[in-house]
Amino acid sequence: MPNATSTARKPHAKNAKATSTARKPHAKNAKATSTARKPHAKNAMLVLQFAISAVLLAAIIIAVDPAQFAKYLFGIRPEFFLASTAAYFCVNLLMSYRIKVLLGAMGEKLAFRGILLAHYLGMLASDFTPARSGYFACSLALNRKGVPLSKAVSSILAPQLFDFLLKAGVASIAIAMLLSQAYLPDSSLLLAVLAVAVVAGFALAIAALLFYPPITAPLQSTAKFLPFGKKFANLAELLHKNSQPVKANLGIVLGILFASWDWKGVEWWKLAEAVGITPSSQLHPLLFFMLLHPALTLLQFIPLPTPAGAGVSEAGLVAYLVLFGVSAPAAAVFGVLSRAVMLVQDWVGIFEAPHLDLSFIEEEKW
């Protein structure tokens, strides 16, 4: 009888197993539903970020007088605006050539046109993401052209680090020089310089961690337990693997970096002439804007809940220029147009965007 009872129980066991198996699709559906919700959450966040930027920009325009803002906006000189756009094009050419040099040193040969379009895609994505993090889309576009993703990321990340170091260093000098000419109290000047010095020190610490393995090795295991620490450790490992081409071409990388800085200064100088801005400074306008733009563009890299710091960097620009005798409405127009110059030209990258997907960053496939 016990055997009969045991045998009789087997169908129940099979039913239980069947029930358990039947539940698996529900688990898969739940996972699919959770995955499906992610795009909606991202879209909602994007809408919120744009809304915050729109409110900030509207507040700036209202604060500086909408009528005067419109007067300066519709009174710009198109020849100087086109010259500013041409200077920005030169900046993009230089940045793309830098990627080509580094990829070539890593054994990857690509046509310059393809690299330029991939770069513009990264710039376009960065225009609509906080802290300009969307520039990683450039590496995805390069990967679609046959470049290993690790090499693509390294070719853009290492130069961007040097670019950040330059911005932080020049911003320290710029704030010291510009605010001293604005006759601000010593305490305000000291606080400003200290703030940028902290940023520069942080950037130098990152550079040491990334390029000096003896320091990085004992800290990578610890970094993985920190917020975004695992991604940072992965990036550090990537740079270590592909650091030799960067070091071998360091002179070219730095040369292009300083040339880009010069052309960015020309871009802002010509844009100022388009608006009719003449800062009250002993410096030549070109040198003035070469010192000013690194300090202001740093605001775009702060992880604020706005696309590329939209609204925040414009407010900072107005505050800086007003210190040097520029009217607030003219400064606001300059700030809006400085972003417009980038947005209009960066749309060239849309030709590389049919399959744009940044999920590779989150999934850490690299």
Steps between C-alpha positions, in 0.01 A plus 500: 500500500773753571629447146152563362469818703844614386408423141173686540685810614714523186232665286468771765874551486478522122215747529701708746792497258270592214355782709851622581593483132183682406597782732828567318338684209339730756845573643628567150202723429564688823862549397391613154252740655773639725730540200221664303452756775862621477456697176193671645693593815789632290264699279331649804838596645602657168180703487561615858856606418384701199226658708751611764726647231207679335396652833856616573545654155159669520590638843826643361320669208232646730763621747706684234196661328336304214471806275872577522581132457299492175668821382849350531389161365355640177782750464786251472745540213477183287855520361650473846255227599611298195864562595423365847339190347805449277728517804289235674533283189880528533471382862309192386749428222785506751320276750417249226859499374616427854276192508637391160861531624433294812302232318776476240756450777279217631501334157152614393479677162185696427414768246501849651145567378365205699683612813372857458138379476547275804642795690204720404265225619676507837475878513130488411429244772703703749287808425199317647651314795604621847874559542534438123526127572336420167831554322561128558265451204803584285669179613186302414498648149868411459422147620237467226778581254706205622708655779511291821297680763787506750723683250219735398434599862872547569546721193244750630533465878872571543494820288185614681684460829782725378238744373342509845841558661565793266159650570551472876851647486409788268182565697711550814712760321196655330307548823803646676564747216146586400353543847800703616432741214136512604607642836320238705582464869804285578281245677289442186810464288652255745185286513478489121863397458468238772190353336676454167814376675292223657371405155854503360625290790221250448586475129869448578409227748296325231788532254739342753259214566450434130856527374709383793416131563687469835251749647199357317549131578429507878210742456310329220365228727382767747351719227263223394311538828442873445222660291606472133822346632472191284466707184796714605710189559401367157596829336835501682571149377407599146741792504780287639457251215507771233713767669818440300371656174382802699839540668684450169294777337477726804661791313240484225217461750612805698568702185148435372365577846657848507402566137139410585516737795616779268224438247237486775622843609461624141148355494395696808682814388320509165170418665553796735558722196181363346303609806693827536671414829822676603615402852660773710834329541865579439531164327453459125148362439643177357712439811208603722271235348778239489524538877126525554362202306681222696360629828145521364500175302600316818146567619373282215691201640349523847240220542203734531142396411512699174626405151868605489439752777248695290376802691772475763797577275305787336429648844867475591600662172266795559640546851860500370447736209299751703809540721682639196248759391292282266126562523302210641273461191802489266674248726187282505478504120869408482438207733204369301683539167813328631285190553316550170829498306571151635146365464456608139829347386488188717186384319736374229537201733140397435624310193677262739204460734255251343595233754602724789494300824693592813408185692854368452617755758254373762560134423878550518567284192826686463 
